[in-house]
Amino acid sequence: MVVVSSGLSDGMLIFLMASGLTLVLGVMRVVNFAHGGFFMVGAYFGYALMGGRAISAVPFVLLVLVAALATGALGLVCERLVFRRMYDLPEVTSLLGTYALLLILEGLAEIVWGVKPRTQPQPDSLVHTVTVAGAEIPRYEILVVVVGIAAVIGLQLLIKRTEFGRQLEAVAEDRFMAGLLGVNVSRVFALTFALGTALAGLGGALAGPTVSMVPGIALTFILEAFAVVIVGGFGSILGSLVAALALGLLHSFLATEVPELADFSLYLLMAAVLVVRPQGLLGSGRVSGAAA
């Protein structure tokens, strides 16, 4: 049970980042290496807002949300100043541009917070465990899973039940035709990017108490997020969820039972899935709440 709870918690953190990456890639067709930088920024924003000290659970959750919104606002600025200039450029050029932005974000983090590892303490009321089926489960892991479930439900409702969601799917399918039908494509791009970076920031802020915050975590987590998007299938939010949870559970199991293979869990999952299903678990070729 402990292995399952740890795997679900780790998987949800990866999903929060991968879901935003899926939105940006599926709608805007931009391979965004800078997405890892927004995860890192979200972690540091949470640390700065909480002052690096232990606080109670309710203020912690509220400040995590504030960190996510601040990261989304930064993403909106970057979309207008940087990404908007790359939409019509060759893919290699946009790839290099996003990687350059990642390096810039890492450099700014080093200037502001330094390179010394930092960790945000867990909320006072969540440092203990609860007994589930005879196993002691950390309360903080339960919080992470609950937030992840809320994010899944929220994304599903946004995409399937709102006007913006319909516009988002239309732009993902054919941005030129969507524009002819009256959809403000630039606005959809901007809001999609802001939402995607906010999700990355949310994951980063929640990861603060579980990782050592250094600028280098940006690259570590973006590689995992890309792997999840590939395994889950391009354009599928639910595919990213399934892949992220599978990765978290596999890593947790291997870390407990076969520690020497734990570092290879990412590659083992990709190999196992892509050999059988090269298009990914729920690949649809466009952004959606579930595979089409």
C-alpha positions as CSV (number, residue, x, y, z in Angstrom):
1,M,0.0,0.0,0.0
2,V,2.9,2.3,0.8
3,V,4.4,1.6,-2.6
4,V,1.0,2.4,-4.3
5,S,0.5,5.7,-2.4
6,S,4.1,6.9,-3.1
7,G,3.7,5.9,-6.8
8,L,0.4,7.7,-7.2
9,S,1.7,10.8,-5.5
10,D,4.8,11.0,-7.7
11,G,2.7,10.2,-10.8
12,M,0.3,13.0,-10.0
13,L,3.2,15.5,-9.8
14,I,4.4,14.4,-13.2
15,F,0.9,14.5,-14.6
16,L,0.4,18.1,-13.6
17,M,3.4,19.1,-15.6
18,A,2.7,16.7,-18.5
19,S,-0.9,17.8,-18.8
20,G,0.2,21.4,-19.4
21,L,2.8,20.2,-21.9
22,T,0.1,18.2,-23.7
23,L,-2.1,21.2,-24.0
24,V,0.7,23.4,-25.5
25,L,1.9,20.7,-27.8
26,G,-1.6,19.6,-28.9
27,V,-3.0,23.1,-29.5
28,M,0.0,25.2,-30.5
29,R,2.2,22.5,-32.0
30,V,5.2,23.8,-30.2
31,V,7.7,21.4,-28.6
32,N,8.2,23.5,-25.4
33,F,11.4,22.6,-23.6
34,A,10.9,25.7,-21.5
35,H,8.0,24.0,-19.8
36,G,10.4,22.4,-17.2
37,G,11.5,25.9,-16.4
38,F,8.0,26.9,-15.4
39,F,7.8,23.8,-13.1
40,M,11.0,25.0,-11.4
41,V,9.7,28.6,-11.2
42,G,6.5,27.3,-9.6
43,A,8.5,25.4,-6.9
44,Y,10.6,28.6,-6.1
45,F,7.5,30.8,-6.1
46,G,5.9,28.5,-3.6
47,Y,9.0,28.6,-1.5
48,A,9.2,32.4,-1.6
49,L,5.6,32.8,-0.7
50,M,5.8,30.5,2.3
51,G,9.2,31.9,3.4
52,G,10.7,28.4,3.6
53,R,8.9,27.7,6.8
54,A,6.2,25.2,7.9
55,I,2.7,26.6,7.8
56,S,-0.8,25.1,8.3
57,A,-2.5,23.1,5.6
58,V,-5.1,25.7,4.4
59,P,-2.7,28.6,3.9
60,F,-0.3,26.1,2.2
61,V,-2.9,25.1,-0.3
62,L,-3.9,28.7,-1.0
63,L,-0.3,29.8,-1.5
64,V,0.3,26.8,-3.8
65,L,-2.6,28.1,-5.9
66,V,-1.1,31.6,-5.8
67,A,2.2,30.2,-7.0
68,A,0.5,28.4,-9.9
69,L,-1.4,31.6,-10.9
70,A,1.9,33.6,-10.7
71,T,3.6,31.0,-12.9
72,G,0.7,31.2,-15.4
73,A,1.0,35.0,-15.5
74,L,4.7,34.6,-16.3
75,G,3.8,32.1,-19.0
76,L,1.4,34.6,-20.5
77,V,4.1,37.2,-20.7
78,C,6.5,34.7,-22.3
79,E,3.9,33.7,-24.8
80,R,3.4,37.3,-25.9
81,L,7.1,38.2,-25.9
82,V,8.7,35.0,-27.1
83,F,6.4,32.2,-28.3
84,R,4.2,34.4,-30.5
85,R,7.3,35.0,-32.7
86,M,8.0,31.3,-33.2
87,Y,4.6,29.9,-34.4
88,D,5.5,30.2,-38.1
89,L,9.1,29.3,-37.7
90,P,10.6,25.8,-38.6
91,E,10.2,23.3,-35.8
92,V,14.0,23.1,-35.2
93,T,14.1,26.9,-34.7
94,S,11.2,26.9,-32.2
95,L,12.8,23.9,-30.4
96,L,16.1,25.8,-30.0
97,G,14.2,28.9,-28.9
98,T,12.3,27.1,-26.2
99,Y,15.5,25.5,-25.0
100,A,17.1,28.9,-24.8
101,L,14.2,30.2,-22.7
102,L,14.7,27.2,-20.4
103,L,18.4,28.2,-19.9
104,I,17.3,31.8,-19.3
105,L,14.8,30.7,-16.6
106,E,17.4,28.5,-15.0
107,G,19.9,31.4,-15.0
108,L,17.4,33.8,-13.5
109,A,16.6,31.2,-10.7
110,E,20.3,31.0,-9.9
111,I,20.6,34.8,-9.7
112,V,17.5,35.1,-7.4
113,W,17.7,32.0,-5.3
114,G,21.2,30.7,-5.8
115,V,22.3,27.2,-6.4
116,K,22.1,26.0,-2.8
117,P,19.4,23.2,-2.5
118,R,16.2,24.4,-0.8
119,T,13.2,22.5,0.5
120,Q,9.8,23.8,1.6
121,P,8.7,22.1,4.8
122,Q,5.4,20.2,4.7
123,P,2.4,21.8,6.4
124,D,2.4,21.0,10.1
125,S,-0.8,19.0,10.0
126,L,0.3,16.9,7.0
127,V,3.7,15.6,8.3
128,H,2.0,12.6,10.0
129,T,0.5,9.5,8.5
130,V,-2.9,7.9,8.4
131,T,-3.5,4.2,8.5
132,V,-5.0,2.7,5.3
133,A,-5.4,-1.1,5.0
134,G,-2.8,-1.5,7.7
135,A,-0.3,0.7,6.0
136,E,1.0,4.1,7.2
137,I,0.3,6.6,4.4
138,P,1.8,10.1,4.6
139,R,-1.0,12.7,4.6
140,Y,0.9,14.9,2.2
141,E,0.8,12.2,-0.5
142,I,-2.9,12.1,-0.1
143,L,-3.1,15.9,-0.6
144,V,-1.1,15.6,-3.8
145,V,-3.3,12.8,-5.2
146,V,-6.5,14.8,-4.3
147,V,-5.1,17.9,-6.1
148,G,-4.2,15.8,-9.1
149,I,-7.7,14.4,-9.2
150,A,-9.2,17.9,-9.0
151,A,-7.0,19.0,-11.9
152,V,-8.1,16.0,-14.0
153,I,-11.8,16.8,-13.4
154,G,-11.3,20.5,-14.0
155,L,-9.5,19.9,-17.3
156,Q,-12.2,17.5,-18.4
157,L,-15.0,20.1,-17.6
158,L,-13.0,22.9,-19.2
159,I,-12.5,21.0,-22.5
160,K,-15.8,19.3,-22.8
161,R,-18.3,21.7,-21.1
162,T,-17.1,25.3,-21.9
163,E,-17.0,27.5,-25.0
164,F,-13.3,28.0,-24.5
165,G,-12.9,24.2,-24.6
166,R,-14.7,23.9,-27.9
167,Q,-12.6,26.7,-29.3
168,L,-9.4,25.0,-28.0
169,E,-10.3,21.7,-29.7
170,A,-11.2,23.6,-32.9
171,V,-7.8,25.3,-33.0
172,A,-6.0,22.1,-32.2
173,E,-7.8,20.4,-35.2
174,D,-7.3,23.2,-37.7
175,R,-6.2,26.7,-36.6
176,F,-6.7,28.2,-40.0
177,M,-10.3,27.0,-40.4
178,A,-11.0,28.0,-36.8
179,G,-9.9,31.5,-37.5
180,L,-12.1,31.7,-40.6
181,L,-15.1,30.6,-38.3
182,G,-14.5,33.6,-36.0
183,V,-12.3,32.0,-33.3
184,N,-9.6,34.4,-31.9
185,V,-6.7,32.0,-32.4
186,S,-4.2,34.3,-30.8
187,R,-6.4,34.5,-27.7
188,V,-6.8,30.7,-27.5
189,F,-3.0,30.3,-27.8
190,A,-2.3,32.8,-25.1
191,L,-4.9,31.3,-22.6
192,T,-3.7,27.8,-23.5
193,F,-0.1,28.6,-22.8
194,A,-1.1,30.4,-19.5
195,L,-3.1,27.4,-18.4
196,G,-0.3,25.0,-19.3
197,T,2.3,26.9,-17.4
198,A,0.0,27.3,-14.5
199,L,-0.4,23.6,-14.3
200,A,3.4,23.2,-14.4
201,G,3.7,25.8,-11.6
202,L,1.1,23.9,-9.6
203,G,3.1,20.8,-9.9
204,G,6.3,22.6,-9.0
205,A,4.8,24.2,-5.9
206,L,3.4,20.9,-4.7
207,A,6.7,19.2,-5.3
208,G,8.5,21.8,-3.2
209,P,8.3,19.7,0.0
210,T,9.4,16.5,-1.7
211,V,12.4,17.5,-3.8
212,S,15.6,19.5,-3.3
213,M,14.9,22.8,-5.2
214,V,17.8,23.6,-7.5
215,P,17.6,25.1,-11.0
216,G,18.6,21.8,-12.5
217,I,15.2,20.2,-11.6
218,A,13.8,22.0,-14.7
219,L,15.6,19.6,-17.1
220,T,15.0,16.5,-15.0
221,F,11.2,17.0,-14.9
222,I,10.8,18.1,-18.5
223,L,12.4,14.8,-19.7
224,E,9.9,12.9,-17.6
225,A,7.0,15.0,-18.8
226,F,7.9,14.5,-22.5
227,A,8.2,10.7,-21.9
228,V,4.7,10.7,-20.3
229,V,3.3,12.7,-23.3
230,I,4.8,10.2,-25.7
231,V,3.7,7.1,-23.8
232,G,0.2,8.5,-23.1
233,G,-0.3,9.6,-26.7
234,F,0.0,13.1,-28.3
235,G,-3.1,15.1,-27.6
236,S,-4.6,13.0,-24.8
237,I,-5.0,14.4,-21.3
238,L,-6.2,11.1,-20.0
239,G,-3.4,9.4,-21.8
240,S,-0.9,11.6,-19.9
241,L,-2.7,10.7,-16.7
242,V,-2.5,7.0,-17.2
243,A,1.2,7.2,-18.4
244,A,2.2,9.4,-15.4
245,L,0.6,7.1,-12.9
246,A,2.1,4.1,-14.5
247,L,5.5,5.7,-14.4
248,G,5.1,6.7,-10.7
249,L,3.9,3.2,-9.7
250,L,6.7,1.5,-11.7
251,H,9.4,3.7,-10.2
252,S,8.0,3.2,-6.7
253,F,7.8,-0.6,-7.1
254,L,11.4,-0.8,-8.5
255,A,12.8,1.5,-5.9
256,T,11.4,-0.9,-3.2
257,E,11.9,-4.2,-4.8
258,V,14.7,-3.8,-7.4
259,P,16.6,-0.6,-6.5
260,E,19.3,-1.0,-9.1
261,L,16.6,-0.7,-11.9
262,A,14.7,2.3,-10.4
263,D,16.6,4.8,-12.4
264,F,15.7,3.0,-15.6
265,S,11.9,3.0,-14.9
266,L,11.3,5.8,-17.4
267,Y,13.0,3.9,-20.3
268,L,11.4,0.6,-19.3
269,L,7.9,2.0,-19.5
270,M,8.6,3.8,-22.8
271,A,10.0,0.6,-24.4
272,A,7.2,-1.6,-23.1
273,V,4.4,0.7,-24.4
274,L,5.9,1.9,-27.6
275,V,6.8,-1.6,-28.9
276,V,3.2,-2.7,-28.5
277,R,1.5,0.6,-29.3
278,P,3.7,3.1,-31.1
279,Q,1.0,5.9,-31.1
280,G,0.9,5.8,-27.3
281,L,-1.8,4.5,-25.0
282,L,-4.6,6.9,-25.9
283,G,-3.1,8.9,-28.8
284,S,-5.5,10.9,-30.8
285,G,-3.4,13.4,-32.7
286,R,-5.2,16.4,-31.1
287,V,-5.9,17.7,-27.6
288,S,-8.8,16.1,-25.9
289,G,-10.1,14.9,-22.6
290,A,-9.9,11.4,-23.8
291,A,-8.5,9.7,-26.9
292,A,-10.7,10.2,-30.0
